[in-house]
Structures are given as structure tokens and as C-alpha cells.
Amino acid sequence: MKFIGALAFVMACATSYSQSCCCTGAGANYSILPNLNHHVIGLRASYKSLYSEMRSLNPENNGRVSTQHLNTFELLGRFNLTDRLQLTAFVPYHFITQSQSNSTAHVNGLGDMSLLFQYQLLNPLTCTGKKTKHQLRLGIGTKLPFGKFDMDKQQLFTTTLQTGTGSVDFMGSAIYTFRFNDFGFNSAATYRINTANTHQYRFGDKLQLLQSFFYTIPIKEVVLMPTVGFNYEYQLLNSFRQQKLTYTGGQFVNAQVGFDIYYKSFAFTSSVSPALMNQLNWSGENKNRYGFEAGVFYNFKTKTN
């Protein structure tokens, strides 16, 4: 079986707020690399656990812990437009639960749709020697406000109970893959420029960096690939009516450990991402705890490609 790539995820986890403070919305983006000359369709399921501790002058509320559970099912389609240009579409559906000591709230619905165009600046895993291969892809894309975003009469909202941001956003990405024999690494960077939504709320721009290392184990028609790495995210300040909100934004780091299986035209992926660092601009914002992912993908060719 010919294996010519690796699987990389560039993830964005949510940060939010308790009481009257606003922070960032949630999103996710990743890029699948095997069999670049094939079209791909797939489904990914993910779970994220977050928590926050309320800071209030009211003794009854101070220290109250709130937990959030974000379950997302995402449909992916990747299509080759030319030999080097690809279009990938992401359509998520969210199931969100927020729990406190005396109440539980549930929200579910369609999330924001993303479109990503990627150009292969280097040929797919171009050979620089008999044992060494590498590849570079650059991308631009947009996020469309298909999900729901609401604010109440006091202009407040809870980020984790929103299925969308209500804004049209733009992103740029770069993915570099290097492989020597069965070892390799994948480096990815994404920057998202957010715009203000109809409520005049603008989520801060977001930078994401992913570094992962992989090892391929071919067994007849099956290829096993364990991976390990980390994901870093930096969130700029949000703004409301063009006023910066200094209690929003921050940065965090997650570890990532994964195991993928490739068999013929199918790819089965899984990973776990425990939090290593939460450094937020306000102690009441949601902090990452851990996350899980699993996906199944099918690659195929048409008569024209």
C-alpha cells in the first residue's frame, strides 16, 4: 500500500466568560494530507471539556464553578480543482451543555461553515532524495455565519452557548510536511481575521500553531501511524462597538497524542488533547481541560481526475 502523507489538525478551542464578560467564540479547522490526488469525504466527531470559576463580589456567587461540554460532528469534503489547487469545505453541527450547581442549559444547531482553498507550492511529497520527501501547501479561506449568535437586552451572551459567531471571517494557512523513511513531522500555522457581526461584536483575531511528529508502520495493506505533538493558540482582544474588551483573549497550549489507521481508500483517525497551559486575560474565562477526536474518511477518484 502506498502511503504518501500524514494527518494534521489545527484546532481552535473555545474561551468564554462568566457573568457579564465576553470573550471568544469557538471554531475548528484542520487539513488532511494523505492521497492528495484524490477527493475526500469524511465525518469527524469531537468533544471538548472546559470549566470556569466565577469571580464576584457576591459571596453566594464567588467561586461558583461552571462546566461546559462541547460535542461537534463535522462533515468534510475536499475536492481537487486542478493538479495543485484544492477546495475543502467544513460543515459542523454542535451539541453544547453548560452546567452549574443549580442549573443546566443545552443548545444545539448548525455551526459556521468554512471554505478553504489550498495550493501545493511544492509537489505532493516531492523527493529530495531516495529516502527524504517534503511538501508545502499555502491556503486562504473564509468562515460563513451559518450558526446562531444572540445577545440579550443587556448586550450579554454566553460564548459556549452559541453555535456561531455571527460574522464573516477570513483565514490564511501554511502546512509543511517532512518525511525521512518512516519518520516525519508536520508544522502548520493558521491566522484568522475576524470581522464585527450585526450586534457590533467582534471576536479577536486568532493565531494557531501546530507541531506534530509521526511514525508510519506498514503491515501489508494497512498503515498504522502514531502521532505526538502540541497545539498553541493566541487570541487577541475582543471588541464591542469598536471598544476593546481588556478582559478577553489570552493563550493556551494543548498536548496532542493520536493514532491513525489507513486501509486502502479509508482513513480512521483519533486523538486526545489534554491542556498544558491556560493563560487568559481574566480568571473567569473558560479554561481548557481536555478534548477527544475521532474521524473516518474516504478518498476516491473520478473519471476526470
C-alpha positions in Angstrom: 0.0 0.0 0.0 1.4 3.4 -1.0 1.3 5.9 1.8 2.2 9.5 0.9 1.2 11.8 3.7 0.2 12.5 7.3 -2.8 13.8 9.1 -2.6 17.2 10.8 -5.1 19.1 12.9 -5.1 22.8 13.5 -7.7 23.3 16.3 -9.3 26.2 18.0 -10.7 25.6 21.4 -13.3 28.0 22.9 -12.7 30.5 25.6 -15.7 32.3 27.0 -16.9 34.2 30.0 -19.0 34.0 33.2 -21.4 36.6 34.4 -21.1 39.9 32.3 -17.8 39.4 30.5 -17.5 38.5 26.8 -14.7 36.5 25.2 -14.1 34.5 22.1 -16.2 32.1 20.1 -15.3 28.6 19.1 -14.2 27.1 15.8 -12.2 24.3 14.3 -10.1 23.8 11.3 -7.8 21.0 10.2 -6.3 19.6 7.0 -6.0 16.0 5.9 -2.9 15.2 3.8 -3.0 11.6 2.6 -3.5 10.8 -1.2 -3.5 14.4 -2.4 -4.5 13.4 -5.9 -7.8 12.0 -4.6 -11.1 13.7 -3.5 -12.0 13.1 0.2 -15.3 13.0 2.1 -15.4 12.3 5.8 -17.0 12.8 9.2 -15.2 13.9 12.4 -16.6 13.8 15.9 -15.0 15.9 18.7 -15.6 16.5 22.4 -14.1 19.4 24.5 -14.4 19.9 28.2 -14.0 23.4 29.7 -14.6 25.0 33.1 -14.7 28.4 34.7 -14.7 29.7 38.2 -16.8 32.8 38.8 -15.3 35.9 40.4 -17.9 38.0 42.0 -18.4 40.5 44.9 -21.5 38.5 45.8 -20.3 35.8 48.3 -23.0 33.4 47.1 -21.7 33.5 43.5 -18.0 33.9 44.1 -16.1 30.7 43.4 -19.1 29.0 41.7 -17.8 26.5 39.1 -19.3 26.2 35.7 -18.5 23.3 33.3 -19.1 23.3 29.6 -19.3 20.2 27.3 -18.9 20.8 23.5 -19.8 17.9 21.2 -19.4 18.6 17.5 -20.0 16.4 14.4 -18.3 17.9 11.3 -18.8 16.9 7.7 -15.7 17.4 5.5 -15.3 17.4 1.7 -12.0 18.0 -0.1 -12.0 18.4 -3.9 -9.2 18.8 -6.4 -9.9 21.7 -8.7 -6.6 21.4 -10.5 -3.4 19.3 -10.1 -2.2 21.7 -7.3 -5.4 23.6 -6.1 -7.9 22.1 -3.7 -11.1 23.3 -2.1 -12.1 21.9 1.3 -15.5 22.6 2.9 -16.3 22.1 6.6 -19.9 21.9 7.9 -20.2 21.4 11.7 -23.2 20.6 13.9 -22.8 21.4 17.7 -24.4 20.0 20.9 -23.5 22.2 23.8 -24.2 21.8 27.5 -23.3 24.2 30.3 -23.8 23.1 33.9 -23.7 24.9 37.2 -24.5 23.8 40.7 -28.2 24.7 40.4 -28.9 24.8 36.6 -28.1 23.1 33.3 -28.5 24.7 29.8 -28.5 22.9 26.4 -28.0 24.3 22.9 -27.6 22.5 19.6 -27.6 23.6 16.0 -25.7 24.1 12.8 -22.3 25.8 13.1 -20.4 28.2 10.9 -19.4 26.8 7.6 -15.7 27.2 6.4 -14.3 27.1 2.9 -10.5 26.7 2.4 -8.5 26.9 -0.8 -5.1 25.3 -0.7 -2.3 25.5 -3.3 0.6 23.0 -3.3 3.6 25.2 -3.6 5.8 22.1 -3.7 4.7 18.9 -5.5 3.0 16.4 -3.2 5.8 15.0 -1.1 8.4 15.9 -3.7 11.5 13.7 -3.4 14.7 15.4 -2.4 16.4 12.0 -2.2 15.6 8.4 -2.2 14.5 8.4 1.5 13.6 12.1 2.0 10.4 13.8 1.0 8.7 17.1 1.8 5.7 19.2 0.8 4.4 22.8 1.4 0.9 24.0 1.0 -0.5 27.5 1.4 -4.2 28.3 1.9 -6.7 31.1 2.1 -10.3 30.7 3.2 -13.4 32.2 4.8 -15.9 31.3 7.5 -19.6 32.0 6.8 -22.1 32.8 9.6 -24.4 29.8 9.3 -24.5 29.2 13.1 -26.7 31.2 15.5 -25.4 34.1 17.6 -27.7 36.0 20.1 -27.2 38.8 22.7 -29.8 39.7 25.3 -31.3 43.1 26.1 -28.3 43.8 28.3 -25.9 43.1 25.4 -24.6 40.0 27.2 -24.1 36.4 25.9 -22.5 33.2 26.9 -20.0 32.1 24.3 -20.2 28.4 24.9 -24.0 28.5 24.3 -23.5 30.0 20.8 -23.3 27.7 17.7 -21.8 30.6 15.6 -20.1 34.0 15.8 -22.5 35.8 13.5 -19.5 37.2 11.5 -17.8 36.6 8.1 -14.2 35.8 8.9 -11.1 35.2 6.8 -8.1 32.9 7.3 -4.7 32.1 5.9 -2.7 28.9 6.5 0.6 27.2 5.8 1.3 23.5 6.2 4.8 21.9 5.8 5.3 18.1 5.9 8.8 16.4 6.0 9.4 12.7 6.0 12.5 10.6 6.2 11.9 6.9 5.8 9.1 6.1 8.3 9.6 9.2 10.5 8.3 12.6 9.8 6.9 15.9 11.2 4.2 18.3 10.3 4.2 22.0 11.0 1.1 24.1 10.5 0.1 27.7 11.1 -3.3 29.4 10.7 -4.3 33.1 11.2 -7.9 34.1 11.3 -9.1 37.7 10.8 -12.5 38.3 12.3 -15.0 41.0 11.5 -17.8 42.6 13.5 -21.2 40.9 13.4 -24.6 42.5 13.2 -24.6 43.1 17.0 -21.3 45.1 16.6 -19.4 42.5 18.5 -16.0 41.5 17.0 -14.1 38.5 18.2 -10.3 39.0 18.4 -8.1 37.6 15.6 -6.7 34.2 16.3 -3.3 32.6 15.7 -2.9 28.9 15.8 0.3 26.8 15.6 0.6 23.0 15.4 3.7 20.9 15.6 3.3 17.1 15.4 5.7 14.1 14.8 4.6 10.9 13.2 5.9 7.4 12.5 4.4 5.1 9.9 4.1 1.3 10.4 3.1 -0.6 7.2 1.6 -4.0 7.7 0.6 -5.5 4.3 -2.4 -3.3 3.2 -2.7 -1.4 6.5 -0.6 1.5 7.6 -0.6 2.5 11.3 0.6 5.9 12.3 1.0 7.1 15.9 1.5 10.9 16.4 2.5 13.2 19.2 2.7 17.0 19.3 1.2 20.2 20.7 -1.2 22.9 19.7 -0.7 26.6 20.6 -3.4 29.3 20.3 -3.2 33.0 20.8 -6.4 35.1 20.9 -6.4 38.9 20.6 -8.8 41.1 22.5 -12.5 41.2 21.5 -14.3 44.4 20.9 -17.9 45.7 21.3 -19.0 48.8 19.3 -15.3 49.4 18.5 -14.3 49.4 22.2 -11.6 46.9 23.2 -12.6 44.5 25.9 -9.4 44.1 28.0 -10.8 41.1 30.0 -10.9 38.9 26.9 -8.4 36.9 24.9 -5.3 35.1 26.1 -3.3 32.0 25.1 -3.2 28.3 25.8 -1.3 25.1 24.9 -2.7 21.6 24.4 -0.7 18.4 24.0 -1.9 16.1 21.3 -1.5 12.3 21.1 -3.1 10.4 18.2 -3.3 7.1 16.4 -4.4 6.8 12.8 -5.1 3.7 10.6 -5.0 3.7 6.8 -6.6 0.9 4.8 -7.0 1.1 1.1 -9.3 4.1 0.4 -10.2 4.6 4.1 -8.6 6.6 6.9 -9.5 6.2 10.6 -8.2 8.9 13.0 -8.2 9.5 16.7 -6.5 11.8 19.2 -6.6 13.1 22.7 -5.6 16.6 23.7 -5.1 17.4 27.4 -4.5 21.0 28.4 -0.9 22.0 29.4 -1.4 25.8 29.9 -4.3 28.3 30.2 -3.1 31.9 30.4 -6.2 34.1 29.9 -6.7 37.8 30.5 -9.5 37.2 33.0 -9.7 34.5 35.6 -13.4 34.0 35.0 -12.9 32.9 31.4 -13.4 29.2 30.4 -10.2 27.1 30.7 -9.5 24.1 28.6 -9.4 20.7 30.3 -9.1 18.1 27.6 -10.6 17.0 24.3 -11.1 13.9 22.1 -11.4 13.5 18.4 -12.3 10.6 16.1 -12.9 10.6 12.3 -13.4 8.4 9.3 -12.5 9.5 5.8 -12.9 8.0 2.3 -10.8 9.1 -0.6 -11.8 8.5 -4.2 -11.0 9.5 -7.8 -13.4 10.5 -10.6 -13.1 9.8 -14.3 -11.8 13.3 -14.8 -9.0 13.4 -12.2 
